[in-house]
Amino acid sequence: MRWYKNLRFSFRAVNRSRFRALLSISGVAVGIAAVAVLIGAGAGADLALQKSLERLGENLLAVNAGVTATNALRGASRMHETLTLEDWQRIRQLPSVKRAAPVADGGGTVRVGARAQGFTVVGTTPDFSEAKKFDVVAGRFIDDLDVAQRTRVAVIGAQVVDDLYFGEWPLGQSMLIGNTPYTIIGVLKRKGMNPDGTTDDGHIVVPVSTVQRRMMNTDYLARIFVQARSKEAIPAAQAEIATLLRGEHGVGKPNYTDDFEIQDQAALLAAQKKMSRSFGSLTLGLAALALTLGGVGLLAVSLLSVRERYGEIGLRIAVGAQPRDIMVQFLTEAVLLALMGGVAGILVGGACILIGGQITGWSMVLTWETVAYPFLISLGIAVLFGAFPALRAARLDPIVALRGA
């Protein structure tokens, strides 16, 4: 029952100096709340990136018709006109490839009555819907027959519906892309913002053959989206695609350089995640500073408590208390203050996560780490900053302590 007596004495000691204890608890609570909010924000950012990856497509590679050259001053893209539908047909037959979707895209002015606005027109095939997670909420997506017959049909994004049709689904209606009428056969599900700040909701999807022959009069592609059979198959797919295209585009020619670029969507998101964590390191440093200040406050309060209770310490030692008992007593008080501050900080941090996410629109998640880690940190603060005052109290000479009372 010794622990129970120590806890009871600690509550009495804290109760005797309520204002001072409140200041110490507040200092710890501020730091713990900051850590809880940072953990919640980090978990929210990870969740948002994961959702972004799912919206972009699983195990997705983008084979671009061109390369990006970088130098010390700026980066530049050099486009080529060598990526064709024949390349797409060969890529989709590779062992590590689950599906592939060609893309011939460009900007287009869309007119509906007296309203006109520019949108991105994407020419592709039915596999684009699965590879890029473009789900249809009304009507249907383009099919193989549309591609074969070069039909003038279009599947429009949610932003197109909002801007040109004021939120009403215009299935079966006609829209002018350039000067050519297209029949709307489907409406895409809203996807929201991509990690790079762009959105796919302004896309108008039409058959790739229609874009090449009726709209742009070209025979090349801008890119091919390739979905690997699994996450583990992504490196194999990259190698197979590179080998195939180099062979088809003339790797044996003098001074040959790649006229294509393969991008791993997951790798791009990982790079963005790494950049966001750099900012998180800065804010974590600020939280560590707040925790240090809270710990210093706890240290000051504990040292002052030891100084004011010299008489009590000397009397307890004189009647038989061991130095170990004195040390445990003051360490228990420090732990009590730190845990009170930790609980208060967790509650405040949790409230900030729940309310702040609603107000600011930031992605913040309340997870078990948000509670467990700050709680353990508060225990660490108690041990780290409460040990010195407790040792000092335990090492007091009883005669000196009684005289100094």
Legacy VTK file of the C-alpha trace (Angstrom):
# vtk DataFile Version 3.0
C-alpha trace
ASCII
DATASET POLYDATA
POINTS 405 float
0.000 0.000 0.000
3.065 2.304 -0.060
2.218 3.489 -3.579
-1.252 4.458 -2.378
0.192 6.564 0.441
2.627 8.244 -1.945
-0.210 9.070 -4.303
-2.326 10.458 -1.473
0.544 12.636 -0.202
1.153 13.837 -3.759
-2.451 14.926 -4.183
-2.262 16.821 -0.907
0.967 18.540 -1.941
-0.472 19.548 -5.310
-3.679 20.767 -3.654
-1.709 22.997 -1.279
-0.147 24.900 -4.181
-2.963 24.956 -6.709
-1.915 28.032 -8.684
1.675 26.896 -9.008
0.558 23.395 -9.988
-1.834 24.867 -12.554
1.001 26.797 -14.198
3.114 23.658 -14.397
0.224 21.609 -15.783
-0.530 24.308 -18.365
3.080 24.373 -19.579
3.102 20.625 -20.144
-0.392 20.710 -21.691
0.615 23.246 -24.335
3.517 21.126 -25.532
1.499 17.894 -25.468
-1.362 19.540 -27.379
1.101 20.726 -30.034
2.495 17.205 -30.426
-1.013 15.715 -30.639
-2.033 18.186 -33.344
1.152 17.468 -35.324
0.564 13.715 -35.129
-3.045 14.198 -36.234
-2.001 16.471 -39.093
0.685 14.010 -40.193
-1.767 11.104 -40.128
-4.236 13.222 -42.090
-1.610 14.102 -44.684
-0.665 10.429 -45.087
-4.333 9.515 -45.502
-4.852 12.284 -48.062
-1.824 11.119 -50.049
-3.063 7.537 -49.959
-6.472 8.656 -51.250
-4.743 10.679 -53.941
-2.826 7.579 -54.997
-6.056 5.614 -55.162
-7.656 8.356 -57.278
-4.695 8.378 -59.665
-4.842 4.614 -60.064
-3.212 1.577 -58.502
0.232 0.395 -59.669
0.156 3.050 -62.369
2.911 4.102 -64.745
2.779 7.005 -67.194
4.729 6.557 -70.420
5.143 10.100 -71.755
6.020 11.013 -75.330
9.062 13.098 -74.436
11.729 13.612 -71.801
12.269 16.188 -69.096
15.694 17.811 -69.091
16.847 19.707 -66.031
19.719 22.093 -65.403
20.843 24.429 -62.668
18.444 27.163 -63.747
15.236 25.462 -64.841
13.664 22.299 -66.113
12.341 21.852 -69.632
10.277 19.202 -71.407
11.042 18.084 -74.939
8.076 16.464 -76.663
8.269 13.840 -79.388
5.748 12.524 -81.899
6.923 8.925 -81.885
4.525 7.308 -79.391
1.764 5.599 -81.374
-1.242 3.328 -81.059
0.971 0.484 -82.265
3.216 1.061 -79.226
0.123 0.902 -77.026
-0.967 -2.378 -78.594
2.465 -3.924 -77.945
2.723 -2.583 -74.381
-0.628 -4.055 -73.378
0.661 -7.506 -74.391
3.643 -7.426 -72.003
3.599 -10.078 -69.233
3.780 -7.602 -66.327
1.081 -5.282 -67.704
-2.527 -5.668 -66.568
-4.007 -2.964 -68.804
-2.908 0.076 -70.790
-4.758 3.151 -72.012
-3.490 5.498 -74.742
-4.052 9.247 -74.397
-4.167 11.916 -77.085
-5.201 15.117 -75.348
-5.424 18.813 -75.896
-7.346 21.935 -74.962
-10.713 22.620 -76.523
-13.335 25.337 -76.392
-16.692 23.836 -75.488
-19.930 25.600 -76.351
-23.361 24.946 -74.965
-25.816 27.485 -76.237
-24.404 30.933 -75.499
-21.941 29.579 -72.924
-18.356 28.784 -73.935
-15.396 27.644 -71.840
-12.062 25.893 -72.306
-11.609 22.342 -71.016
-9.152 19.468 -71.468
-10.249 16.943 -74.067
-8.849 13.450 -73.458
-8.926 10.920 -76.252
-8.553 7.386 -74.934
-9.980 3.850 -74.778
-12.277 1.980 -72.337
-9.299 0.780 -70.227
-8.695 4.392 -69.176
-11.655 4.192 -66.803
-10.149 1.314 -64.801
-6.513 2.376 -65.000
-7.125 5.968 -63.872
-10.139 5.351 -61.617
-12.563 7.413 -63.703
-15.917 6.148 -62.457
-19.190 6.990 -64.181
-22.106 8.140 -62.015
-24.589 8.545 -64.861
-24.762 7.035 -68.328
-21.786 5.011 -69.565
-18.122 5.286 -70.481
-16.822 5.026 -74.042
-16.535 1.461 -75.394
-14.566 -0.395 -78.060
-17.273 0.222 -80.658
-16.972 3.978 -80.113
-13.220 3.730 -80.713
-13.598 1.553 -83.793
-16.237 3.777 -85.403
-14.700 7.107 -84.301
-18.035 8.189 -82.913
-18.589 11.742 -81.692
-19.512 10.922 -78.105
-18.237 12.428 -74.868
-18.095 11.600 -71.169
-17.813 14.798 -69.140
-16.333 15.568 -65.727
-18.130 17.034 -62.736
-16.597 20.490 -63.250
-17.927 20.599 -66.816
-21.387 19.777 -65.473
-21.128 22.564 -62.895
-19.828 25.219 -65.281
-21.905 24.540 -68.373
-25.007 22.762 -67.118
-25.344 24.229 -63.599
-25.187 20.827 -61.944
-27.821 19.102 -64.108
-26.834 15.837 -65.802
-27.084 16.502 -69.557
-27.228 12.909 -70.806
-28.173 12.703 -74.457
-27.647 16.398 -75.067
-25.233 17.824 -77.605
-22.181 20.030 -77.006
-19.827 21.687 -79.458
-16.117 20.935 -79.082
-14.555 23.376 -81.485
-17.189 23.404 -84.217
-18.066 19.716 -84.027
-21.110 18.416 -82.116
-20.620 15.587 -79.597
-23.335 13.645 -77.812
-22.916 13.359 -74.026
-23.199 9.700 -73.005
-21.900 9.808 -69.430
-20.970 11.897 -66.396
-17.843 11.147 -64.351
-17.728 10.925 -60.580
-16.113 13.924 -58.891
-12.470 13.190 -57.973
-11.354 16.412 -56.265
-7.845 17.823 -56.163
-4.740 15.902 -57.143
-1.558 16.087 -55.006
-0.057 18.634 -57.416
-3.020 20.981 -57.058
-4.646 20.126 -60.394
-7.990 18.430 -60.927
-9.331 15.860 -63.399
-12.926 17.020 -62.961
-12.601 19.345 -65.956
-11.835 16.516 -68.387
-13.971 15.622 -71.386
-13.286 12.031 -72.453
-13.827 11.004 -76.090
-12.590 8.029 -78.168
-8.890 8.295 -79.021
-9.580 7.638 -82.688
-12.047 10.522 -82.759
-9.489 12.920 -81.287
-6.742 11.832 -83.670
-8.776 11.913 -86.892
-11.665 14.310 -86.356
-10.236 16.816 -83.873
-6.403 17.030 -83.974
-5.588 15.239 -87.255
-2.564 13.450 -85.762
-1.383 9.860 -85.483
0.714 10.089 -82.311
-0.066 9.956 -78.585
0.811 12.238 -75.708
1.182 9.354 -73.249
0.138 5.841 -72.348
-1.093 4.994 -68.865
0.018 1.499 -67.890
-1.291 -0.481 -64.914
1.074 -3.171 -63.682
-0.310 -6.483 -62.464
0.851 -5.765 -58.915
2.975 -3.363 -56.916
5.861 -5.831 -57.073
5.540 -5.984 -60.877
6.084 -2.228 -61.364
9.916 -2.433 -61.803
9.518 -5.310 -64.271
6.896 -3.367 -66.206
9.179 -0.331 -66.397
12.055 -2.443 -67.716
9.887 -4.282 -70.251
8.327 -1.066 -71.572
11.713 0.647 -71.886
13.198 -2.320 -73.752
10.187 -2.527 -76.079
10.107 1.185 -76.968
13.864 1.417 -77.461
13.674 -1.470 -79.878
10.710 -0.012 -81.773
12.014 3.568 -81.872
15.498 2.755 -83.124
17.870 2.145 -80.250
20.479 1.052 -82.803
20.483 4.389 -84.618
23.535 6.652 -84.224
23.269 9.134 -81.332
19.988 7.604 -80.194
18.472 8.954 -76.995
15.207 7.935 -75.371
12.230 9.773 -76.855
9.970 8.708 -74.010
9.842 8.959 -70.226
8.332 6.507 -67.751
6.969 7.972 -64.533
5.916 5.994 -61.488
2.885 7.732 -59.961
3.547 6.179 -56.537
7.137 7.447 -56.616
5.927 10.965 -57.390
3.575 10.859 -54.411
6.369 9.513 -52.197
8.525 12.489 -53.202
5.722 14.896 -52.353
5.255 13.127 -49.036
8.957 13.566 -48.303
8.702 17.282 -49.027
5.705 17.652 -46.722
7.633 15.897 -43.968
10.388 18.513 -44.265
7.873 21.127 -43.208
6.662 18.746 -40.503
10.199 18.582 -39.095
10.167 22.344 -38.605
6.834 22.326 -36.808
7.962 19.324 -34.760
10.932 21.398 -33.620
8.549 24.093 -32.420
6.550 21.462 -30.547
9.760 20.139 -28.964
10.545 23.683 -27.813
7.106 23.949 -26.234
7.623 20.603 -24.491
11.018 21.732 -23.207
9.521 24.897 -21.778
6.815 22.832 -20.110
9.457 20.517 -18.673
11.500 23.443 -17.374
8.361 24.775 -15.711
7.839 21.403 -14.052
11.482 21.392 -12.919
11.146 24.847 -11.392
7.942 23.968 -9.563
9.466 20.741 -8.213
12.633 22.492 -6.989
10.547 25.184 -5.299
8.404 22.509 -3.671
11.532 20.799 -2.313
12.843 24.118 -0.941
9.579 24.970 0.804
9.262 21.514 2.383
12.693 21.182 3.995
11.056 20.783 7.385
8.738 18.032 6.195
11.615 16.187 4.530
13.851 16.446 7.603
11.069 15.306 9.920
10.210 12.287 7.753
13.855 11.222 7.597
14.229 11.738 11.353
11.322 9.382 12.115
12.672 6.601 9.901
11.842 7.407 6.264
14.452 6.160 3.816
15.964 8.435 1.117
14.309 6.127 -1.398
10.896 6.992 0.076
11.573 10.731 -0.232
12.740 10.364 -3.817
9.695 8.289 -4.790
7.430 10.834 -3.089
8.672 13.824 -5.079
8.973 11.840 -8.280
5.338 10.761 -7.843
4.339 14.418 -7.550
6.194 15.252 -10.767
4.547 12.335 -12.562
1.156 13.438 -11.275
1.628 16.984 -12.575
2.964 15.770 -15.906
0.127 13.290 -16.388
-2.448 15.969 -15.594
-0.778 18.186 -18.155
-0.615 15.287 -20.610
-4.315 14.458 -20.256
-5.240 18.133 -20.614
-2.971 18.446 -23.664
-4.445 15.337 -25.285
-7.983 16.654 -24.771
-7.095 20.078 -26.165
-5.152 18.542 -29.060
-7.998 16.156 -29.874
-10.477 19.030 -29.867
-8.187 21.034 -32.170
-7.970 18.080 -34.565
-11.730 17.529 -34.688
-12.770 21.190 -34.761
-9.779 22.603 -36.628
-10.179 20.112 -39.464
-13.778 21.225 -39.938
-12.940 24.932 -39.863
-9.745 24.980 -41.933
-10.559 22.112 -44.289
-7.157 20.526 -43.578
-6.977 16.764 -43.476
-6.478 15.871 -39.783
-7.152 12.467 -38.235
-7.569 11.461 -34.593
-5.721 8.146 -34.239
-4.478 6.008 -31.362
-1.002 7.461 -31.877
-2.470 10.895 -31.131
-3.294 9.669 -27.627
-0.570 7.104 -26.920
2.526 9.047 -27.996
1.719 12.301 -26.118
0.858 10.243 -23.027
4.232 8.500 -23.150
5.935 11.846 -23.761
4.306 13.307 -20.645
5.684 10.364 -18.630
9.110 11.007 -20.108
8.912 14.678 -19.132
8.047 13.694 -15.560
11.024 11.338 -15.273
13.460 13.643 -17.069
12.623 16.875 -15.295
11.371 15.428 -12.011
14.353 13.193 -11.260
16.759 15.960 -10.212
14.462 17.588 -7.628
13.554 14.138 -6.267
17.248 13.166 -5.901
18.007 16.480 -4.279
15.237 15.948 -1.731
16.405 12.374 -1.022
19.995 13.496 -0.365
19.150 16.200 2.148
20.780 15.909 5.567
17.891 15.715 8.081
19.589 18.098 10.528
20.298 20.645 7.811
16.757 20.244 6.480
15.238 20.850 9.943
17.417 23.912 10.488
16.513 25.287 7.064
12.794 24.828 7.616
LINES 1 406
405 0 1 2 3 4 5 6 7 8 9 10 11 12 13 14 15 16 17 18 19 20 21 22 23 24 25 26 27 28 29 30 31 32 33 34 35 36 37 38 39 40 41 42 43 44 45 46 47 48 49 50 51 52 53 54 55 56 57 58 59 60 61 62 63 64 65 66 67 68 69 70 71 72 73 74 75 76 77 78 79 80 81 82 83 84 85 86 87 88 89 90 91 92 93 94 95 96 97 98 99 100 101 102 103 104 105 106 107 108 109 110 111 112 113 114 115 116 117 118 119 120 121 122 123 124 125 126 127 128 129 130 131 132 133 134 135 136 137 138 139 140 141 142 143 144 145 146 147 148 149 150 151 152 153 154 155 156 157 158 159 160 161 162 163 164 165 166 167 168 169 170 171 172 173 174 175 176 177 178 179 180 181 182 183 184 185 186 187 188 189 190 191 192 193 194 195 196 197 198 199 200 201 202 203 204 205 206 207 208 209 210 211 212 213 214 215 216 217 218 219 220 221 222 223 224 225 226 227 228 229 230 231 232 233 234 235 236 237 238 239 240 241 242 243 244 245 246 247 248 249 250 251 252 253 254 255 256 257 258 259 260 261 262 263 264 265 266 267 268 269 270 271 272 273 274 275 276 277 278 279 280 281 282 283 284 285 286 287 288 289 290 291 292 293 294 295 296 297 298 299 300 301 302 303 304 305 306 307 308 309 310 311 312 313 314 315 316 317 318 319 320 321 322 323 324 325 326 327 328 329 330 331 332 333 334 335 336 337 338 339 340 341 342 343 344 345 346 347 348 349 350 351 352 353 354 355 356 357 358 359 360 361 362 363 364 365 366 367 368 369 370 371 372 373 374 375 376 377 378 379 380 381 382 383 384 385 386 387 388 389 390 391 392 393 394 395 396 397 398 399 400 401 402 403 404
